[in-house]
Every structure is written in structure tokens, then in C-alpha cells.
Amino acid sequence: MDPKLEMTRQWLMLADDDLRLARFILDGDDPIYWAAAFHSQQCAEKALKSFLTFHNIRAKKSHEIDYLLELCCRVNPDFEQFKQTAGKLTEYAVDSRYPAPHHYASDEDAKQAIEIARSIYEFILKSLPDLEKLPQE
């Protein structure tokens, strides 16, 4: 497979793993809300990076969802639909993993984060070709 397509596919696989982890963590007997929110952010970030990789757009190393969305909007303006809500995920990228009470994630925060990540991930899956069905080299 073309290296660019393989990298795109790998980003998507990792995004899927993060989304499944977020759901698993939230649905457990003793949910850890910050961890579910963190993996939701990771899902959205990796899915956005898969789209950028596919379109040969290099992004600076960043966890900022708004920045990645802005780059994606240059290719597909339909990414605008996520700008109102997705930026909130950025606070879960790093801060949620360290002691800081102002970054506490609630049950509702975690559910919302998962829904935002899922919608971005699914939108990107529909925007890209089925990479599994592309001819292998």
C-alpha cells in the first residue's frame, strides 16, 4: 500500500481504538470520566490527522482540535459544523491527566466528548475512500 494511504489507515485505526476505549471506560462499573474524555480527544485528534495525511497537509505537532479543524476546513468546508463544539476537547488532551480541579470532567462532559469524537470520526470515515479496499502494492 502507498505509504501515505497506510499512514492514513493507521491514524484511523488508532482513532477507532481511542473511541472504543472511551466507551469502555465510561460504560464500566466505576467509570473514570477524565480518561473517557481524554480518549475522546485523542480519537478526534487522530481522525483529523488521518484526513490531513490523506490530503498531504502537514500540521505542526499539536493537540489543538480547533487548529486541526481549521486545516481540514481548507480542504472541506463541511468541517465547519464541528467548530462550535469540538474545541472543548482540547482541554482534555493534556490537562485532564494532571492534578487541576478546574479541568475535572463530569459524567455529562465525558458523554458529550464521546459524542463529539464519534461524529468527527464518522464524518471522516465517510469523507475518505475505504482504505481496506484500495489495491495493495
C-alpha positions as CSV (number, residue, x, y, z in Angstrom):
1,M,0.0,0.0,0.0
2,D,1.1,3.5,-0.7
3,P,2.9,4.9,2.4
4,K,0.5,7.9,2.6
5,L,-2.5,5.6,2.5
6,E,-1.0,3.3,5.0
7,M,-0.3,6.2,7.4
8,T,-3.9,7.4,6.9
9,R,-5.2,3.9,7.7
10,Q,-3.0,3.7,10.8
11,W,-4.3,7.1,12.1
12,L,-7.9,5.8,11.6
13,M,-7.2,2.5,13.4
14,L,-5.7,4.4,16.4
15,A,-8.7,6.8,16.4
16,D,-11.1,3.8,16.5
17,D,-9.1,2.3,19.4
18,D,-9.4,5.6,21.3
19,L,-13.2,5.8,20.7
20,R,-13.7,2.2,21.8
21,L,-11.6,2.9,24.9
22,A,-13.6,6.0,25.8
23,R,-16.8,4.0,25.6
24,F,-15.4,1.1,27.5
25,I,-14.2,3.4,30.3
26,L,-17.5,5.2,30.5
27,D,-19.6,2.0,30.5
28,G,-17.5,0.3,33.2
29,D,-18.7,-0.3,36.7
30,D,-16.6,2.5,38.1
31,P,-16.2,5.0,35.2
32,I,-13.2,7.3,35.1
33,Y,-14.7,10.4,33.4
34,W,-11.4,12.2,32.7
35,A,-10.0,9.2,31.0
36,A,-13.1,8.8,28.8
37,A,-12.8,12.5,27.9
38,F,-9.1,12.1,27.2
39,H,-9.6,9.2,24.8
40,S,-12.4,11.1,23.1
41,Q,-10.0,14.0,22.4
42,Q,-7.4,11.5,21.2
43,C,-9.9,9.9,18.8
44,A,-10.9,13.3,17.3
45,E,-7.2,14.4,17.0
46,K,-6.1,11.2,15.3
47,A,-9.1,11.1,13.0
48,L,-8.4,14.7,11.9
49,K,-4.8,13.9,11.4
50,S,-5.8,11.0,9.2
51,F,-7.8,13.3,7.0
52,L,-4.9,15.8,6.8
53,T,-2.4,13.0,6.0
54,F,-4.6,11.7,3.2
55,H,-4.7,15.2,1.7
56,N,-0.9,15.8,2.1
57,I,-1.3,18.5,4.6
58,R,1.4,18.7,7.2
59,A,0.3,20.1,10.6
60,K,2.5,21.3,13.3
61,K,2.7,19.0,16.3
62,S,-0.5,20.0,18.1
63,H,-3.3,18.6,20.3
64,E,-5.5,21.6,19.5
65,I,-8.7,20.5,17.8
66,D,-9.6,24.0,16.5
67,Y,-6.2,24.2,14.7
68,L,-6.7,20.8,13.1
69,L,-10.2,21.6,12.1
70,E,-9.1,24.8,10.5
71,L,-6.7,22.9,8.4
72,C,-9.3,20.4,7.4
73,C,-11.7,23.2,6.5
74,R,-9.3,24.3,3.8
75,V,-10.0,21.0,2.0
76,N,-13.6,20.5,3.0
77,P,-15.6,23.4,4.4
78,D,-18.1,21.0,5.9
79,F,-15.8,20.6,8.8
80,E,-17.1,24.0,10.0
81,Q,-20.0,22.1,11.6
82,F,-17.7,20.9,14.3
83,K,-16.2,24.2,15.3
84,Q,-18.8,25.2,17.8
85,T,-18.4,22.1,20.0
86,A,-15.1,20.3,19.2
87,G,-12.7,22.8,20.6
88,K,-13.8,21.8,24.1
89,L,-12.0,18.5,23.5
90,T,-8.6,20.3,23.5
91,E,-8.7,20.8,27.3
92,Y,-8.8,17.0,27.7
93,A,-5.6,16.5,25.7
94,V,-3.1,17.2,28.4
95,D,-4.6,19.0,31.3
96,S,-7.0,16.2,32.2
97,R,-4.1,13.9,33.0
98,Y,-2.6,16.1,35.7
99,P,-4.0,17.4,39.0
100,A,-6.0,20.5,38.3
101,P,-9.5,20.8,39.7
102,H,-10.6,23.3,37.0
103,H,-10.2,20.5,34.4
104,Y,-12.4,18.0,36.1
105,A,-14.6,16.0,33.7
106,S,-18.1,15.0,34.8
107,D,-20.2,12.1,33.5
108,E,-22.0,14.6,31.2
109,D,-18.7,16.0,30.0
110,A,-17.4,12.5,29.1
111,K,-20.6,11.6,27.3
112,Q,-20.5,14.8,25.3
113,A,-16.8,14.3,24.5
114,I,-17.5,10.8,23.2
115,E,-20.4,12.1,21.0
116,I,-18.3,14.9,19.5
117,A,-15.4,12.5,18.8
118,R,-17.7,9.9,17.3
119,S,-19.3,12.4,15.0
120,I,-15.9,13.7,13.8
121,Y,-14.6,10.1,13.3
122,E,-17.7,9.0,11.4
123,F,-17.7,12.1,9.2
124,I,-14.1,11.5,8.3
125,L,-14.7,7.8,7.5
126,K,-17.4,8.9,5.1
127,S,-15.1,11.6,3.6
128,L,-12.3,9.2,2.8
129,P,-12.2,6.2,0.5
130,D,-12.4,2.7,2.0
131,L,-8.7,2.2,2.6
132,E,-9.1,-1.5,3.1
133,K,-10.5,-1.9,-0.4
134,L,-7.7,0.1,-2.2
135,P,-5.3,-2.1,-4.2
136,Q,-2.2,-3.2,-2.3
137,E,1.2,-2.7,-3.9
